[in-house]
Structure formats: C-alpha cells, structure tokens
Amino acid sequence: MADDAVKAEIMKALGAIEVPGGASLAEFPGLSDIIVTKGAVAFAISVTPGMEAAFAPARTAAEQAISAIAEGRKVMVSLTGDKPPAQAAAGGRRPGPPPKTPVPGIRNILAVGSGKGGVGKSTCSVNIALALSALGLRTGILDADLYGPSIPKLLGIEGEPALRDDGIFRPFEVHGLKAMSIGPMLAGNQAVVWRGPMATSGLRQLLRETDWGELDVLVVDLPPGTGDIHISLVQQVELAGAVIVSTPQDMALIDAKKAIDMLARTGVPIAGIVENMSYFIAPDTGARYDIFGHGGAERAARELGLPFLGQIPLVMAIREGSDAGRPAVATAPEGPEARAFLDIARALQPMLERVPAA
C-alpha cells in the first residue's frame, strides 16, 4: 500500500482502541501526526504527567494492531508526559529522570558533537569509528542526527535495515562497523518532522532496539546544537566521553564551546577537541593555506584545559570519498588523512579501555 493508504488504515485501527476517559485513541487530542516512511511507522501519545501507566495498555494495543498492517515497517510508538508534575514529590523534591541503564553488549559509548553544523562532524565521526576499529576495537556507529542523517551517505549504506522476528533492528555492517541510522528508512528527500518527545523516542529505539551484539565502543554522531536529542542521550546512558569537532575560526568555536558547556554540565567527560578543515595544502605547489584561520581549536583546548586531539587537513580526498561512501580510513588507510584520524583514535583508546563491561 502507498504511505497515505497505510496511514488511513492506521487511523482506522486506532479508532478501535479505547483510552482512559472512553474516547478512542484516534480521537485523543494527545495523538501526534502519524509519520509513515518506507521503513517505519511512528507517532507519539502525549498524556498528562502521571497518566503514563494508565495509557500503557493503549500503547501496547496500538503497537500490536499497527504491526499487523504496517507491511514490515518498524513500529515506533512513544508515550510521554508533556511536562513534569508541578507538585513536589515526597520529601519536597521533584522526581528526576529515570536512572541510566547500560545498553546490553556495549562497553563504551563515545559521543561526537560540534554545537554547529557544517564543520565536518559526521565525517569525523565515521572516520574516528573506523580508526578505532582498525586499532582492534569492536566498533559501531549510531546516527543520532535524526533530522539530518549523514551516516548512510558517508558509509555508502543502501536499502532498509533488516528486522528480526521480534522487531529488533539488525544493524548494517560495512567496513567492519555496525551502523544504524533512520536515513535508510526515509524516502528520497523526505524530512523528519518530529517534536522533541517523538525524536527522543526515536533515538531510544534506534539505540536500544538494535542488535548491536558485543561492542567495545559505540560512536554516536550527535546532531548540531544542544537540544532534546543530546539531553535524552545523556539521561539514558553513561558516556565514556565526548569528542568536540570544530573548524579553526571563531564563529565555529563559539558554538563548540557551548556544546562543551552543555556536556560538562551533564557530567559527560570531554575527551578532547578535534580541529577539522585545519589547513589546505595546494596539490600543485605544496603551499599551505589556513583558509579558516590557524590553531583556533588548539588555543580553545588550551584555554579550557582540555586535550587537543589533532588537526584534520582540508583535502579533496576526504570530500570526494565522503560523497562516494568511501571514507578515508577504510579506503586509503596508509594516506595522511587516515593517519590523522588514527592518531586521534590512539589518543582516545586509553579512555575507552578504562571503562569496564556493564
């Protein structure tokens, strides 16, 4: 069936599910827009805080009913309270987020963020993950940028992810990495138009409903900024650390420092700063050009008392390989670009090896 026909069938099924108060789920004002892609069906049920348990049977019934008509699509239903309760909990304190729980089989989770888009964060995420794999670590990568997923393009991933019989994703396996992204579930230029609760639910399902197996490290490519997805991740799991990617100029460093502040406030260790597009060597003359300035990220690391992990040059090979799904570390491991990422991975390796298995 076409996506619109699937959506109509879903609404019909939701009309037969009763929610507290006697209305049907299809009529419930807290039902979000229903997103249907070629690989997934997703929507959120927003309820008054404290009513989550009462609506849980309706959510379960919805998942079961939709699974029967979703034609193999992954069903993602979020149940959330819009706001925290205004009244204080027992003892005079408001309830905090639920405790962090590890993801089975994953020893370390390493986030890669930037605070600003356009600095090559996703390219760095992929190549750092590949470099960690080249050092012998069992490595996966999760594309947490749900609104602008880049990992499929960078790794040359095509086709929808496979599902186990129980609805758990089987990750893609490419260049020795296990990878998961919402990107392959979208059609062409389809945008993800999700409010915060839906996006955080999507992140949780990609993270926890994927059969990662046994990994030494899962690299998480964060979206730009410091929003709901970042907060959701740090509230769900302990992070071994976070790498911040920036270009040398002040404009990028302003946002990078904000990302560092947000992560530090939430107790995430900052593994260090990477300066991407650091300099350009003209291939015909060998002359060096500091197109975006020189050494800004290194100075920022020194000022903030953080490790400076290294410089990645601005070269055609990285851009061309990224566009073609042939990342530098995988396809030209002896080249200078790959060696730069391998040096960063070696600097990160002691931090990752310190964290014991869950």
C-alpha positions as CSV (number, residue, x, y, z in Angstrom):
1,M,0.0,0.0,0.0
2,A,1.0,3.6,-0.5
3,D,2.0,5.6,2.6
4,D,-1.3,7.5,2.6
5,A,-3.3,4.3,2.4
6,V,-1.2,2.8,5.3
7,K,-1.9,5.9,7.4
8,A,-5.6,5.6,6.7
9,E,-5.6,2.0,7.9
10,I,-3.6,3.0,11.0
11,M,-6.2,5.7,11.9
12,K,-8.9,3.1,11.4
13,A,-7.1,0.7,13.8
14,L,-6.6,3.4,16.4
15,G,-10.3,4.2,16.2
16,A,-11.0,0.8,17.8
17,I,-8.6,1.3,20.7
18,E,-10.1,2.9,23.8
19,V,-8.1,5.2,26.1
20,P,-8.9,6.3,29.7
21,G,-12.0,8.5,29.6
22,G,-13.8,6.5,27.0
23,A,-12.6,8.1,23.7
24,S,-10.7,6.2,21.0
25,L,-7.0,6.7,20.5
26,A,-7.8,8.1,17.1
27,E,-9.8,10.9,18.7
28,F,-7.4,11.5,21.6
29,P,-6.1,15.1,21.4
30,G,-2.6,14.0,22.5
31,L,-2.1,11.8,19.4
32,S,0.6,13.3,17.3
33,D,0.8,13.3,13.5
34,I,1.4,9.8,12.2
35,I,4.7,9.5,10.2
36,V,4.8,6.8,7.6
37,T,8.1,6.1,5.8
38,K,9.1,3.2,3.7
39,G,10.7,1.6,6.7
40,A,8.8,2.8,9.7
41,V,5.6,4.0,11.3
42,A,6.0,6.5,14.1
43,F,3.8,8.6,16.3
44,A,3.6,9.9,19.9
45,I,0.9,9.8,22.5
46,S,1.3,12.8,24.8
47,V,-0.5,12.5,28.1
48,T,-0.9,14.4,31.4
49,P,2.1,13.7,33.6
50,G,1.4,10.8,35.9
51,M,-1.0,9.2,33.4
52,E,1.6,7.2,31.6
53,A,0.8,3.9,33.3
54,A,-2.9,4.3,32.6
55,F,-2.2,4.8,28.9
56,A,0.3,2.0,28.7
57,P,-2.3,-0.7,27.6
58,A,-3.5,1.6,24.8
59,R,0.1,2.0,23.6
60,T,0.6,-1.8,23.6
61,A,-2.7,-2.4,21.8
62,A,-1.7,0.3,19.2
63,E,1.7,-1.3,18.6
64,Q,0.1,-4.8,18.1
65,A,-2.7,-3.5,15.8
66,I,-0.3,-1.4,13.7
67,S,2.3,-4.2,13.4
68,A,-0.4,-6.3,11.6
69,I,-0.9,-3.6,8.9
70,A,2.5,-2.0,8.7
71,E,3.7,-4.3,5.9
72,G,7.0,-5.0,7.6
73,R,7.7,-1.4,8.7
74,K,9.3,-0.8,12.1
75,V,6.6,0.4,14.5
76,M,7.7,3.2,16.8
77,V,5.2,4.5,19.4
78,S,6.2,7.0,22.0
79,L,4.2,7.5,25.2
80,T,5.3,10.6,27.1
81,G,4.1,13.2,29.6
82,D,4.5,16.7,28.1
83,K,5.6,18.5,31.3
84,P,6.9,17.4,34.7
85,P,4.4,17.5,37.5
86,A,4.1,20.9,39.2
87,Q,3.6,19.5,42.6
88,A,6.6,18.3,44.6
89,A,7.2,14.7,45.2
90,A,7.5,13.1,48.6
91,G,10.3,14.7,50.6
92,G,9.9,18.0,48.9
93,R,11.8,17.1,45.7
94,R,10.5,16.8,42.2
95,P,11.1,13.5,40.5
96,G,14.1,13.4,38.3
97,P,14.7,11.4,35.1
98,P,14.8,7.6,35.4
99,P,18.2,6.0,36.2
100,K,20.6,5.5,33.4
101,T,20.8,1.9,32.2
102,P,23.5,0.4,30.0
103,V,22.9,-1.0,26.5
104,P,23.5,-4.7,26.7
105,G,26.7,-5.7,25.0
106,I,28.2,-2.2,24.6
107,R,31.2,-1.5,26.8
108,N,31.7,2.2,26.0
109,I,29.6,4.9,24.3
110,L,31.6,7.8,22.8
111,A,29.7,10.9,21.5
112,V,30.9,13.1,18.8
113,G,29.4,16.6,18.7
114,S,30.1,20.1,17.4
115,G,27.5,22.6,18.5
116,K,27.4,23.9,14.9
117,G,26.6,22.3,11.6
118,G,28.9,22.3,8.6
119,V,32.2,21.6,10.4
120,G,32.5,18.0,9.2
121,K,31.4,16.4,12.4
122,S,29.8,13.4,10.8
123,T,32.8,12.8,8.5
124,C,35.0,12.9,11.7
125,S,32.6,10.5,13.5
126,V,32.7,7.9,10.7
127,N,36.5,8.1,10.3
128,I,37.1,8.0,14.1
129,A,34.9,4.9,14.4
130,L,36.8,3.3,11.5
131,A,40.1,4.2,13.1
132,L,39.0,2.7,16.4
133,S,38.0,-0.5,14.5
134,A,41.4,-0.5,12.8
135,L,43.0,-0.5,16.3
136,G,41.2,-3.7,17.0
137,L,38.1,-2.4,18.9
138,R,34.8,-3.9,18.0
139,T,33.1,-0.7,16.9
140,G,29.6,0.5,15.9
141,I,28.2,3.9,14.9
142,L,24.8,5.3,15.7
143,D,23.5,8.2,13.6
144,A,21.7,10.3,16.3
145,D,21.1,13.2,13.9
146,L,17.5,12.2,13.2
147,Y,16.7,15.4,11.3
148,G,19.7,15.3,9.0
149,P,21.2,11.8,8.9
150,S,24.5,11.7,7.1
151,I,25.9,8.3,8.1
152,P,24.3,6.3,5.2
153,K,25.8,8.6,2.6
154,L,29.2,8.6,4.3
155,L,29.3,4.8,4.5
156,G,27.6,4.0,1.3
157,I,24.6,2.3,3.0
158,E,21.7,1.4,0.8
159,G,18.4,-0.4,1.5
160,E,16.3,-0.6,4.6
161,P,17.7,-2.2,7.8
162,A,16.6,-5.8,8.4
163,L,14.3,-6.7,11.3
164,R,14.5,-9.8,13.5
165,D,11.2,-11.7,14.0
166,D,10.7,-9.8,17.3
167,G,11.0,-6.3,15.6
168,I,14.6,-5.6,16.7
169,F,16.8,-3.9,14.1
170,R,19.7,-5.8,12.6
171,P,22.4,-3.1,12.1
172,F,24.1,-2.6,8.8
173,E,27.6,-3.9,8.6
174,V,30.1,-2.0,6.4
175,H,33.9,-1.6,6.5
176,G,33.9,-3.6,9.7
177,L,31.5,-1.3,11.5
178,K,28.0,-2.0,12.8
179,A,25.9,1.0,11.8
180,M,22.3,2.2,12.4
181,S,20.5,5.3,11.1
182,I,17.0,6.4,10.4
183,G,18.2,7.7,7.0
184,P,17.6,4.4,5.0
185,M,14.0,4.3,6.3
186,L,13.2,7.6,4.7
187,A,12.0,8.1,1.1
188,G,14.2,10.3,-1.1
189,N,14.2,13.8,0.3
190,Q,11.6,13.0,3.0
191,A,12.0,15.2,6.1
192,V,11.7,14.0,9.7
193,V,9.1,16.4,11.2
194,W,9.0,15.3,14.8
195,R,8.6,17.2,18.0
196,G,11.0,16.6,20.9
197,P,9.2,13.7,22.5
198,M,9.0,11.8,19.2
199,A,12.6,12.5,18.3
200,T,13.9,11.3,21.7
201,S,11.7,8.2,21.5
202,G,13.2,7.5,18.0
203,L,16.7,7.9,19.4
204,R,15.9,5.5,22.3
205,Q,14.5,2.9,19.9
206,L,17.5,3.1,17.5
207,L,19.8,2.8,20.4
208,R,18.1,0.1,22.4
209,E,16.2,-1.8,19.8
210,T,19.2,-2.6,17.6
211,D,21.0,-5.9,17.9
212,W,24.5,-4.5,18.4
213,G,26.0,-7.7,19.6
214,E,29.2,-7.2,21.6
215,L,30.9,-3.9,21.0
216,D,33.9,-2.3,22.7
217,V,32.7,1.1,21.6
218,L,29.6,2.7,20.1
219,V,30.3,6.0,18.4
220,V,27.3,8.3,18.5
221,D,27.2,11.1,15.9
222,L,25.2,13.8,17.6
223,P,23.2,16.5,15.7
224,P,24.3,20.1,15.8
225,G,23.2,22.2,18.8
226,T,22.4,21.3,22.3
227,G,18.8,20.1,22.2
228,D,16.4,17.3,23.1
229,I,18.4,14.5,21.5
230,H,21.6,15.4,23.4
231,I,19.7,15.7,26.7
232,S,17.9,12.4,26.1
233,L,21.2,10.6,25.3
234,V,23.0,11.8,28.4
235,Q,19.9,11.0,30.6
236,Q,19.7,7.4,29.2
237,V,23.2,6.1,29.3
238,E,26.6,6.8,30.8
239,L,29.0,8.2,28.2
240,A,32.7,7.3,28.3
241,G,33.4,10.7,26.8
242,A,32.6,13.2,24.1
243,V,34.8,14.5,21.2
244,I,34.1,18.0,20.0
245,V,34.8,18.9,16.4
246,S,35.4,22.5,15.3
247,T,37.0,24.4,12.5
248,P,39.6,26.9,13.5
249,Q,37.6,30.1,13.1
250,D,35.9,32.0,16.0
251,M,32.4,31.5,14.7
252,A,32.6,27.7,14.9
253,L,34.4,27.8,18.2
254,I,31.6,29.9,19.8
255,D,29.2,27.0,19.3
256,A,31.7,24.4,20.1
257,K,32.3,25.9,23.5
258,K,28.5,25.9,24.1
259,A,28.4,22.2,23.3
260,I,31.3,21.6,25.7
261,D,29.5,23.6,28.4
262,M,26.3,21.6,27.9
263,L,28.1,18.2,28.1
264,A,30.2,19.2,31.1
265,R,27.1,20.4,33.0
266,T,25.5,16.9,32.4
267,G,28.6,15.1,33.7
268,V,30.0,13.9,30.4
269,P,33.8,13.7,30.3
270,I,35.2,15.8,27.4
271,A,37.7,13.6,25.6
272,G,39.1,16.5,23.7
273,I,38.8,18.8,20.7
274,V,39.5,18.0,17.0
275,E,40.2,20.8,14.6
276,N,38.7,19.8,11.2
277,M,39.5,21.6,7.9
278,S,42.5,22.9,9.7
279,Y,44.7,23.8,6.7
280,F,44.9,23.3,3.0
281,I,48.0,22.1,1.1
282,A,47.9,23.1,-2.6
283,P,48.5,20.0,-4.6
284,D,50.3,21.8,-7.4
285,T,52.7,23.9,-5.3
286,G,52.7,22.4,-1.8
287,A,51.9,25.8,-0.3
288,R,49.9,25.8,2.9
289,Y,46.8,27.9,3.2
290,D,45.0,28.5,6.5
291,I,41.6,29.1,4.9
292,F,39.6,29.2,8.2
293,G,42.4,30.7,10.3
294,H,45.1,28.9,12.2
295,G,45.1,27.0,15.5
296,G,41.8,28.3,16.9
297,A,40.7,24.9,18.2
298,E,44.1,24.2,19.8
299,R,44.0,27.5,21.6
300,A,40.5,26.8,22.8
301,A,41.5,23.4,24.1
302,R,44.4,25.0,26.0
303,E,42.2,27.8,27.5
304,L,39.6,25.2,28.6
305,G,42.1,22.8,30.0
306,L,41.1,20.0,27.5
307,P,43.1,17.7,25.4
308,F,43.7,18.7,21.8
309,L,43.3,15.6,19.8
310,G,44.7,16.7,16.5
311,Q,44.2,18.5,13.2
312,I,42.5,17.2,10.1
313,P,43.5,18.9,6.9
314,L,41.1,20.2,4.3
315,V,41.7,17.9,1.3
316,M,39.8,16.9,-1.8
317,A,40.3,13.2,-1.0
318,I,38.2,13.4,2.2
319,R,35.4,15.3,0.5
320,E,35.3,13.0,-2.6
321,G,35.5,9.9,-0.5
322,S,32.8,11.1,1.8
323,D,30.4,11.9,-1.1
324,A,31.0,8.5,-2.6
325,G,30.6,6.4,0.6
326,R,34.4,5.6,0.7
327,P,35.7,7.1,4.0
328,A,39.4,7.8,4.1
329,V,40.3,5.4,6.9
330,A,38.6,2.5,5.2
331,T,39.8,3.1,1.6
332,A,43.2,4.7,2.0
333,P,44.4,3.6,5.4
334,E,48.1,4.5,4.6
335,G,47.3,8.0,3.5
336,P,48.0,11.1,5.5
337,E,44.2,11.8,6.1
338,A,43.7,8.3,7.6
339,R,46.9,8.6,9.7
340,A,45.5,11.8,11.2
341,F,42.3,10.0,12.3
342,L,44.3,7.0,13.6
343,D,46.3,9.4,15.8
344,I,43.1,10.7,17.2
345,A,41.8,7.1,17.8
346,R,45.1,6.2,19.6
347,A,44.6,9.2,21.9
348,L,41.1,8.1,22.7
349,Q,41.9,4.4,23.2
350,P,43.1,4.6,26.9
351,M,39.8,6.3,27.9
352,L,37.8,3.6,26.3
353,E,39.8,0.7,27.7
354,R,39.4,2.1,31.3
355,V,35.6,1.6,31.3
356,P,34.7,-2.0,32.4
357,A,32.0,-4.1,30.7
358,A,28.5,-3.5,32.0
